[in-house]
Amino acid sequence: MVSFKVNLRMSDVNMATIQLEGEKMVFPLSKKDFKTGSRGFFGQGKMMAGGKNYQVQIQCVEIGSKPKEKKE
């Protein structure tokens, strides 16, 4: 089971905690403007859990942040 907690206060360093197979690891999140036009946060890294290595990617997209398309 995978669970995560994201702290998204703009004044603090943004971090996400991932818990996998009982092991916890904290990953920093950076502000990101996605190719789609949406904005949010992104983080990635590697962690070991249950004796195995995992690649972790975290994406937090602000709902409604994508610019509206202009109608002609």
N, C-alpha and C positions, 0 to 999 in steps of 0.2 A: 504494500500500500504506500502511496506517495501522498504526502501532505505538504503544504507550504503556507507561509505567512509572509505578507508583504507590508512593509511600512512605507507609506507614500507621503510623508510630510516633506514639503519642499524645503524647509529650513534644515532638515537633518540629512545625513548621508542615507541614501535609499538602499535598503538591503532586503533580500529575500532569504528566508531560512527553509531549506529543503530537508525533509526527514524521509529516509529510505532505508528499509530493513533495520530500523532502530538507530541508525546513524544520522546525526544532524550536521549540516554544514551551511554556513552563511555565504551568500554570494552578493557582491555589490551590483547595483543596478545603475545604468547610465541613462540619461535622457536620450530619446531617439525620435527622429522624424522618419517614419516609415515611407517606403516607396509609394504606397497607396495614398499618401497625403495625411494619414492619421498620425497622431503623436502619442508618445507614452514612454515606456522604459524597457530596457533590454539588458539581460545579463547572461553570462555563460561561464562554464568552467568544468572541471572534472572532480569527481569524488569517488571514494571507495565505500562500498556498503556490502555487507555479507560476503566479504572476501573477493568481490568483483569490482572492476573499475567501470564507472559510468560517465558519460558525457551529459552535462546538464545545460539546458537552454531555458531561459525564463523570458516571457514576453508579456508585458502589461500594456494593453492598448486602451487609451481613454475613449470611452464610448461617446460618439457624437463629435469627435475631434476632426474627422475628415471633412474638408471643405465641401460645401454643397456645389453640385454642378450647375453652371449658369445655363438657363434655358434661353434659346434665341428667339 
